[in-house]
Amino acid sequence: SGLASVYFLQDYEAWFYPESKGTLRQKVIDSYRNAHHLIVKTEWLKEKLKEHGYSAHKIHLGLNLEIFYPRDNKYDAAKKRILFQARPFEKVRGFEKALKVFEKLLSRRDDIEVVFFGCREEDLSQYRIPFPYTNMGIVHDQNRVAELYSSGHLLFDCSLFHGFGRPGLEAMACGVPTVLTKEGGIREYAEDCVNTVLVDPTDIEGMVEAIISVLDDEGLRERLIKAGLETAKSYCHKDEARLHIEFYSSIVKDGAKR
């Protein structure tokens, strides 16, 4: 047909299936042959594709920094608000693991409020959640997401791996310190003890201790917040859009040859 096809990978999709589903993992990897061009958003994804014989063009993610910025609405109460994007329907996002972390955390502390967002209450009702929590539901409006981030004392993400780890960067842009797992493309922007605290995705006790340290160590909090804001400045959506346009224009100019 003369048309060039472009596929944009935002995650390492083969790992959405467990190791026991090796055939399905391979089908995902093989499907990339159907595209003339592949775009990824991190060096990690680019290297994972290279392992399978594919070349990809990296275009970094961007945020609308006119939306994601610190709002003056910090939650003012006796309890410290921990935000967690709950996606129980995506096993790699670690919801069940997060429940264990929060259960341990709240057994030691009575000054913490757990706030979920990203899923419906009926999604949560399928789980035994042995601690009080607030669920903000699915938040579509980006301004509301930014306001929610800004209201928190910390964002926690315990994903098994990250294609990029957008919530962590969004929180940084809103002036909120983060505790994030260290596997995958998150190292594109996350630096341990510089702009975040990185933890092993299998270390539940380590996650608990990391959260406590960020909540209680005011010097660490301030350093993470300051560095996180600086990091976010390098990820503007206008730059992302420009790079996409330049890449698509080069495809049109050069033809569909890969």
DRENLUMSE-390112 format. One record per residue (C-alpha): residue number from 1; residue in three letters; x, y, z. Coordinates in steps of 0.02 Angstrom, whole numbers, plus 32768, in hexadecimal, padded with zeros to 4 digits. Each point is the difference from the previous one (the first is absolute). Layout:
N
[r NUM,ALA,[X,Y,Z]]
...
END
This chain:
258
[r 1,SER,[8000,8000,8000]]
[r 2,GLY,[8097,8073,8014]]
[r 3,LEU,[7FC8,8032,80AF]]
[r 4,ALA,[807A,7FF5,8090]]
[r 5,SER,[7FC1,7FBA,80A5]]
[r 6,VAL,[8040,8040,80A6]]
[r 7,TYR,[7FE6,7FAA,80A7]]
[r 8,PHE,[801D,805E,80A3]]
[r 9,LEU,[8032,7F8E,8091]]
[r 10,GLN,[7FDB,804E,80A8]]
[r 11,ASP,[802E,7F64,8063]]
[r 12,TYR,[8057,7F59,7FF1]]
[r 13,GLU,[7F5E,7FAC,7FD0]]
[r 14,ALA,[8040,7F4D,7FFE]]
[r 15,TRP,[8014,800A,80BD]]
[r 16,PHE,[7F48,8022,8016]]
[r 17,TYR,[7FF5,7F43,7FF6]]
[r 18,PRO,[8052,7F92,8087]]
[r 19,GLU,[8098,7F96,7FD9]]
[r 20,SER,[7F8F,7F68,7FF7]]
[r 21,LYS,[7FAF,804D,7F65]]
[r 22,GLY,[809D,7FFA,7F97]]
[r 23,THR,[7FA1,7FE2,7F5E]]
[r 24,LEU,[7F97,809C,8019]]
[r 25,ARG,[809B,8064,802B]]
[r 26,GLN,[8050,7FC9,7F5D]]
[r 27,LYS,[7F64,802D,7F9C]]
[r 28,VAL,[8009,80B0,8044]]
[r 29,ILE,[80B7,800F,7FCF]]
[r 30,ASP,[7FE0,7FB6,7F54]]
[r 31,SER,[7F72,807B,7FE1]]
[r 32,TYR,[807A,8090,7FF4]]
[r 33,ARG,[8036,7FBF,7F56]]
[r 34,ASN,[7F5C,8045,7FBD]]
[r 35,ALA,[803C,80B3,8018]]
[r 36,HIS,[807B,805A,7F90]]
[r 37,HIS,[8038,806F,8090]]
[r 38,LEU,[8002,7FEE,80BD]]
[r 39,ILE,[8001,8090,807C]]
[r 40,VAL,[802D,7FEB,80B7]]
[r 41,LYS,[800E,807D,808E]]
[r 42,THR,[8096,7FBC,8061]]
[r 43,GLU,[80AC,7FB8,7FE0]]
[r 44,TRP,[7FCB,7F67,8064]]
[r 45,LEU,[7F72,7FD9,7F86]]
[r 46,LYS,[8075,8020,7F6E]]
[r 47,GLU,[807C,7F82,8047]]
[r 48,LYS,[7F79,7F7F,8023]]
[r 49,LEU,[7FC9,8009,7F4A]]
[r 50,LYS,[80B4,7FF6,7FC6]]
[r 51,GLU,[800D,7F59,805D]]
[r 52,HIS,[7F7C,7FBF,7F87]]
[r 53,GLY,[8050,8047,7F64]]
[r 54,TYR,[7F99,809E,7FF1]]
[r 55,SER,[803C,80B2,7FED]]
[r 56,ALA,[7F97,808C,8049]]
[r 57,HIS,[8000,80BE,8005]]
[r 58,LYS,[7FF9,804E,80AD]]
[r 59,ILE,[7F93,8097,8023]]
[r 60,HIS,[7FF9,8030,80B7]]
[r 61,LEU,[7F5B,801A,8057]]
[r 62,GLY,[7FC2,80B0,8024]]
[r 63,LEU,[7F8C,804E,8080]]
[r 64,ASN,[7F96,809B,7FEF]]
[r 65,LEU,[805F,8066,8081]]
[r 66,GLU,[7F77,8084,7FFB]]
[r 67,ILE,[7F92,7F7C,8054]]
[r 68,PHE,[807C,7F99,8064]]
[r 69,TYR,[8047,807D,807B]]
[r 70,PRO,[7FF5,8012,80BE]]
[r 71,ARG,[7F53,8038,8036]]
[r 72,ASP,[7FE4,805A,80A4]]
[r 73,ASN,[7F8A,7F7D,8046]]
[r 74,LYS,[806C,7F92,806E]]
[r 75,TYR,[7F8F,7F90,8067]]
[r 76,ASP,[7FFF,8052,80AB]]
[r 77,ALA,[7FD9,7F80,8085]]
[r 78,ALA,[8051,7F9A,8088]]
[r 79,LYS,[801A,7F71,7F85]]
[r 80,LYS,[807F,7FF6,7F73]]
[r 81,ARG,[7FB2,7FD6,7F59]]
[r 82,ILE,[8051,7F75,7F99]]
[r 83,LEU,[7FC3,7FF6,7F4C]]
[r 84,PHE,[7FFD,7F5D,7F9F]]
[r 85,GLN,[7FC0,7FE4,7F4F]]
[r 86,ALA,[7F9D,7F61,8017]]
[r 87,ARG,[7FF0,7F91,7F68]]
[r 88,PRO,[7FD1,7F55,8046]]
[r 89,PHE,[7FD4,7FC3,7F50]]
[r 90,GLU,[80B7,8013,7FCB]]
[r 91,LYS,[8063,7F82,8066]]
[r 92,VAL,[80A7,804F,7FD4]]
[r 93,ARG,[7FCC,809F,805C]]
[r 94,GLY,[800D,7FA8,80A8]]
[r 95,PHE,[7F59,8026,8052]]
[r 96,GLU,[7FFF,7F66,8070]]
[r 97,LYS,[80B3,8026,8033]]
[r 98,ALA,[7FCE,80B3,8029]]
[r 99,LEU,[7F79,7FBE,8075]]
[r 100,LYS,[8085,7FA1,8061]]
[r 101,VAL,[806E,809B,8007]]
[r 102,PHE,[7F73,806E,803F]]
[r 103,GLU,[7FC6,7F7E,807F]]
[r 104,LYS,[80B0,7FFA,804A]]
[r 105,LEU,[8010,80BC,7FFA]]
[r 106,LEU,[7F5A,8023,8056]]
[r 107,SER,[8023,7F7E,8085]]
[r 108,ARG,[8093,806E,8034]]
[r 109,ARG,[7FB9,80AD,7FE1]]
[r 110,ASP,[7F5A,8054,8025]]
[r 111,ASP,[8029,80A2,7FA6]]
[r 112,ILE,[7FEB,7FC2,7F4D]]
[r 113,GLU,[7F70,800A,7F84]]
[r 114,VAL,[8005,7F8D,7F69]]
[r 115,VAL,[7FB0,804A,7F64]]
[r 116,PHE,[7FE1,7F95,7F66]]
[r 117,PHE,[7FD9,8043,7F53]]
[r 118,GLY,[7FF3,7FB2,7F54]]
[r 119,CYS,[7F79,7F7C,801D]]
[r 120,ARG,[7F4B,7FEE,8031]]
[r 121,GLU,[7FC3,7FCE,80AC]]
[r 122,GLU,[7FB9,7F5E,7FB8]]
[r 123,ASP,[80B0,7FD3,7FC7]]
[r 124,LEU,[803D,8013,80B2]]
[r 125,SER,[7F6D,7FA1,804A]]
[r 126,GLN,[8049,7F5E,7FBE]]
[r 127,TYR,[808E,800E,807E]]
[r 128,ARG,[800A,7FF7,80BC]]
[r 129,ILE,[804A,80A8,802F]]
[r 130,PRO,[8029,7FF9,80BA]]
[r 131,PHE,[8017,80BB,801B]]
[r 132,PRO,[7F9D,80A0,7FE4]]
[r 133,TYR,[801A,8056,7F59]]
[r 134,THR,[7FB7,8084,7F8E]]
[r 135,ASN,[7FE0,7FD9,7F49]]
[r 136,MET,[7FFA,8093,7F88]]
[r 137,GLY,[7FCA,7F8F,7F72]]
[r 138,ILE,[8032,8015,7F4A]]
[r 139,VAL,[8038,80B3,7FE6]]
[r 140,HIS,[7FFD,8032,7F48]]
[r 141,ASP,[801D,80BB,800E]]
[r 142,GLN,[80BA,8028,8007]]
[r 143,ASN,[7FE4,809B,806A]]
[r 144,ARG,[7FAA,7F95,8083]]
[r 145,VAL,[808F,7F83,7FF8]]
[r 146,ALA,[807D,808C,801F]]
[r 147,GLU,[7F98,8042,8090]]
[r 148,LEU,[7FF9,7F52,804A]]
[r 149,TYR,[80BD,7FEB,7FF4]]
[r 150,SER,[801A,80AA,8050]]
[r 151,SER,[7F91,7FD1,8092]]
[r 152,GLY,[806E,7F6D,802F]]
[r 153,HIS,[809A,7FEC,806B]]
[r 154,LEU,[8045,7F71,7F96]]
[r 155,LEU,[7FDD,7F9A,7F64]]
[r 156,PHE,[8025,7F46,800C]]
[r 157,ASP,[8010,7F8D,7F68]]
[r 158,CYS,[802F,7F48,8016]]
[r 159,SER,[7FF2,7FC4,7F4C]]
[r 160,LEU,[8063,7F64,7FD3]]
[r 161,PHE,[804C,8067,7F74]]
[r 162,HIS,[7FE1,80A4,7FA6]]
[r 163,GLY,[7FFD,8027,7F47]]
[r 164,PHE,[8023,80B1,8038]]
[r 165,GLY,[7FA3,8021,80A3]]
[r 166,ARG,[7F99,8099,7FD6]]
[r 167,PRO,[7FA9,8013,80AB]]
[r 168,GLY,[80A8,8019,8055]]
[r 169,LEU,[8032,808C,7F89]]
[r 170,GLU,[7F54,8051,800D]]
[r 171,ALA,[800F,8001,80BE]]
[r 172,MET,[80AE,804C,7FF6]]
[r 173,ALA,[7FBB,808B,7F91]]
[r 174,CYS,[7F7E,8023,8087]]
[r 175,GLY,[8082,800C,8089]]
[r 176,VAL,[7FD9,7F58,8052]]
[r 177,PRO,[808A,7F89,8039]]
[r 178,THR,[7FF8,7F4D,7FC2]]
[r 179,VAL,[802E,7F4E,802C]]
[r 180,LEU,[800E,7F99,7F60]]
[r 181,THR,[8039,7F54,7FCC]]
[r 182,LYS,[80A3,7FFC,7FA1]]
[r 183,GLU,[7FE2,7F87,7F70]]
[r 184,GLY,[7FE9,8030,7F4A]]
[r 185,GLY,[7FFB,80A7,7FA9]]
[r 186,ILE,[7FE6,8065,809D]]
[r 187,ARG,[80BA,8020,800A]]
[r 188,GLU,[7FE8,8072,7F6A]]
[r 189,TYR,[7FD8,8087,8080]]
[r 190,ALA,[8007,7FB4,80AF]]
[r 191,GLU,[80A1,800B,8066]]
[r 192,ASP,[8005,7FAA,80A8]]
[r 193,CYS,[8010,8078,8093]]
[r 194,VAL,[800E,8091,7F86]]
[r 195,ASN,[7F4F,801E,7FC0]]
[r 196,THR,[7FAB,7F64,8045]]
[r 197,VAL,[801D,7F68,806E]]
[r 198,LEU,[800D,7F62,7F98]]
[r 199,VAL,[7FD6,7F55,8048]]
[r 200,ASP,[8006,7F4C,7FC9]]
[r 201,PRO,[7F54,7FCB,7FBD]]
[r 202,THR,[8005,7F61,806B]]
[r 203,ASP,[8038,8050,80A4]]
[r 204,ILE,[7F63,8028,8063]]
[r 205,GLU,[805C,802D,80A0]]
[r 206,GLY,[8076,806F,7F9C]]
[r 207,MET,[7F6A,805B,7FB7]]
[r 208,VAL,[7FB8,801E,80AE]]
[r 209,GLU,[80A6,8044,8040]]
[r 210,ALA,[8015,806F,7F66]]
[r 211,ILE,[7F54,804D,8016]]
[r 212,ILE,[8020,8021,80B8]]
[r 213,SER,[80A8,8052,7FDB]]
[r 214,VAL,[7FB5,8076,7F7E]]
[r 215,LEU,[7F71,802F,8074]]
[r 216,ASP,[806C,801D,8099]]
[r 217,ASP,[80A6,8044,7FBD]]
[r 218,GLU,[7FD9,80B4,7FD7]]
[r 219,GLY,[80AA,801F,7FB3]]
[r 220,LEU,[7FEC,7F6B,7F8B]]
[r 221,ARG,[7F50,8037,7FD2]]
[r 222,GLU,[8039,80AE,7FD1]]
[r 223,ARG,[8090,7FBE,7F98]]
[r 224,LEU,[7F8F,7F88,7FA2]]
[r 225,ILE,[7F7E,8087,7FE0]]
[r 226,LYS,[8080,807E,7FC0]]
[r 227,ALA,[8058,7F83,7F8F]]
[r 228,GLY,[7F5C,7FB8,7FC3]]
[r 229,LEU,[7FC3,80AA,7FC7]]
[r 230,GLU,[80A3,801A,7FA1]]
[r 231,THR,[7FF1,7F55,7FAE]]
[r 232,ALA,[7F4E,8021,7FC5]]
[r 233,LYS,[8037,809F,7FA6]]
[r 234,SER,[805B,7F93,7F81]]
[r 235,TYR,[7F61,7FA4,7FCC]]
[r 236,CYS,[7F8E,807C,7FA7]]
[r 237,HIS,[7F72,7FC2,7F92]]
[r 238,LYS,[802B,8081,7F7C]]
[r 239,ASP,[80AB,7FB1,7FE7]]
[r 240,GLU,[7FB0,7F54,7FF4]]
[r 241,ALA,[7F86,803F,7F7C]]
[r 242,ARG,[808A,8053,7F9C]]
[r 243,LEU,[8069,7F61,7FFF]]
[r 244,HIS,[7F6C,7F98,7FC7]]
[r 245,ILE,[7FDA,8078,7F72]]
[r 246,GLU,[80B7,8000,7FCA]]
[r 247,PHE,[8005,7F41,8000]]
[r 248,TYR,[7F5E,7FEC,7F9E]]
[r 249,SER,[803A,8084,7F85]]
[r 250,SER,[80A2,7FA1,7FE4]]
[r 251,ILE,[7F9C,7F62,7FDA]]
[r 252,VAL,[7F98,805B,7F7F]]
[r 253,LYS,[809D,8048,7FB3]]
[r 254,ASP,[8062,7F5E,7FFC]]
[r 255,GLY,[7F73,7F87,7FDA]]
[r 256,ALA,[7FC8,7F65,805A]]
[r 257,LYS,[80A8,7FA8,7FFC]]
[r 258,ARG,[8033,7FCD,80B1]]
END
